[in-house]
Amino acid sequence: MTRVPARDLVTWSPSVTLVPTRGCFNDCSYCSFRLPLDQASPLSLVQAAEQLSARPAAAEVLLLSGEVAPGSAQRSEWFARLLALSALALDQGRLPHTNAGPLSLREMAALGRLNPSMGLMFEGVGPAYDALHRRAPSKSLELRLAQLQQAGRLGIPFTTGLLLGVGETMAQREQALLLLADQQRRWGHLQEVILQPWRPDGEAARPLSETEQSDLLTTIAMARHLLPAEVNLQMPPNLWPLQQLPLALDAGISDLGGIDCSDVINPAYPQPAPEVLQRLLAQHGWRLEPRTCVHQGWWSFLPRALRRRVEQRARLLASAPA
């Protein structure tokens, strides 16, 4: 049975991100992560093992990949790499969490046997997203909803989220949240919803303005009201002014997501150290605790062998020095 997040508890996942490839057949107008498929080099297992060795304390291995089109001659090799990297993570006692775009039923089921949780950003509804995704065939609303439903039918603990501040209205944010709430009531598999503000990259990087913060606080409160109580609300802490983070928690944020040494999607926004977060939040009456990639309320969804691995890693996290 899923649990309602404790009011004074904030969770985070010690994470390392592996990028199987930056090559992607989508061409979203805001994306600085993507490379054209013919310019991207795939991550080898040797390279992946080296990156994992450099982050021994990371419990979660986030596999964050560009997408290869269904039916492409490269699709089977791409998917085999996702399986191999997931197996490598498990072999090291880590827990893989794959976010690699829409998957077929067979692909999602195969990854679900190796991944305690998986994810796919819903992003949002309305003309602003349609414009951003006009060269991104896998970003259609219908396909994204079908993916959430498929994950629900398979019983896979799932993370999704909204990309905010790209020109959408508050009413469209509400519409997107209501769609997610409906998915959760039908299937119960949504463990967390990310409320991610879009941020410009490179030299244009800048912190959220006071107006943007106020707008997002309103959205957080709305999400907390509309989504079932057990769904965790997540905010990447590097995209929010650090000293103002307690305001986001007061509004309803209960999780800070996977924290690695850097953010591969938003590299211009440094990740705060967990120790810094812990000190800051303690001053405001919040407890910060590490978690596995799958929240405990969703462990019952897992196959027995995978659940044992999650429980083992959770014990290690609980026994680690604060």
Buried (B, 14 or more C-beta within 10 A) or exposed (E): EBEEBEEEBBBBBBBBBBBBBBBBBBEBEEBEBBBEBEEBEBBEEEEBBEBBEEBEEBBBBBBBBBBBBBEEEBBEEBBEBBBBBBEBBBEBEBBBBBBBBBBEEEBBBBBBEBBBBBBBBBBBBBEBBEEBBEEBBBBBBEEBBEBBBBBBBBBBBBBBBBBBBBEBEEEBBBBBBEBBBEBBEEBBBBBBBBBBBBBEBEEEEEBBEEEBBEBBBEBBBBBBEBBEEBBBBBBBBBBBBEEEBBBBBBBBBBBBBBBBEEBBBBBBBEBBEBEEBBEBBEEEEBEBEBBBBBBBBBBEBBEEEBBEBBEEBBEEBEEEEE
